[in-house]
Amino acid sequence: MNNLLLFSIGLLLGMIATWMFELILLTNKKLRNRYYRHHAIFFGYHVHHSTYGLLAFCLSAILFFMDRESSLFWLASGVGIIVVHTISAGKLVFIEKQKQ
C-alpha cells in the first residue's frame, strides 16, 4: 500500500478513536466519574491515555525491525492519539504527579 495513504489512514484512525474515547467519557456520567474525576493512580502518578500513543510507537518500532509495512500505520496512529490528547488537555502530557 502507498506509504502516504497508510500514514494518513493511521493518523485519522488514531485521531478519531481518541476523539470518540474522550467524547464518550464526557457524555457518559458514570464513566466520567470513574475515569475523569477518579482516575487511576499508579504509585502517586496519573497516567494519561496519550500513553497509548507511546505504546503504538513501541509497536511500530518492533514491526519496523520485523520489516512489516504496518509499522507506518501504527506510528501514525500513535501520533494521532497524542495530537488529539494534547489538543484536549491543552498540554503535552503522558504521566504527571498526582496532587495530594
C-alpha positions in Angstrom: 0.0 0.0 0.0 1.2 3.5 -0.7 3.1 4.9 2.4 1.3 8.2 2.4 -2.1 6.5 2.3 -1.1 4.1 5.0 0.2 7.0 7.2 -3.0 9.1 6.5 -5.3 6.2 7.4 -3.4 5.5 10.6 -3.3 9.2 11.6 -7.1 9.6 11.0 -7.9 6.4 12.9 -5.8 7.4 15.9 -7.4 10.8 16.0 -11.0 9.5 15.6 -10.5 6.8 18.1 -9.1 9.2 20.7 -11.8 11.8 19.9 -14.5 9.2 20.3 -13.0 7.9 23.6 -13.0 11.5 25.0 -16.5 12.2 23.8 -17.9 9.1 25.4 -16.2 9.9 28.7 -17.5 13.4 28.6 -21.1 12.5 27.8 -21.5 9.4 30.0 -21.9 10.5 33.6 -20.9 7.1 35.1 -17.7 6.8 33.0 -16.8 10.5 33.6 -17.0 10.0 37.3 -14.9 6.8 37.2 -12.2 7.9 34.7 -12.0 11.7 34.8 -12.8 12.6 38.4 -11.4 9.5 40.0 -8.7 8.4 37.6 -6.4 5.5 38.3 -3.3 6.4 40.3 -0.2 4.3 40.0 2.4 4.9 42.7 1.2 8.5 43.0 1.2 9.3 39.3 -1.7 9.8 36.9 -1.1 8.0 33.6 -2.9 9.8 30.7 -4.4 8.0 27.8 -1.9 9.6 25.5 0.4 6.9 26.8 -1.3 4.6 24.4 0.3 6.7 21.6 3.7 5.8 23.1 2.7 2.1 23.1 1.8 2.4 19.4 5.2 3.9 18.8 6.8 0.9 20.5 4.7 -1.5 18.5 5.7 0.5 15.4 9.4 0.1 16.2 9.0 -3.7 16.7 7.2 -4.0 13.5 9.7 -1.9 11.7 12.6 -4.1 12.7 10.5 -7.1 11.6 10.2 -5.4 8.2 6.5 -5.1 8.3 4.7 -2.5 6.3 2.1 -1.9 9.1 4.7 -0.2 11.2 4.0 3.1 9.5 0.3 2.7 10.3 1.0 2.2 14.0 3.4 5.1 14.1 0.7 7.4 12.6 -2.0 6.0 15.0 0.3 6.9 17.9 0.8 10.4 16.5 -3.0 10.8 16.1 -3.6 9.7 19.7 -1.0 12.1 21.1 -2.2 15.1 19.0 -5.8 14.8 20.0 -5.0 14.3 23.6 -2.6 17.3 23.6 -5.3 19.5 22.0 -8.0 18.4 24.5 -5.7 18.6 27.6 -4.1 21.9 26.5 -0.6 20.5 27.0 1.6 17.6 26.0 1.4 15.2 29.0 1.8 11.5 29.4 2.4 11.0 33.1 2.0 13.5 35.9 2.5 13.6 39.6 -0.9 13.5 41.3 -1.6 16.4 43.6 -2.4 15.2 47.1 
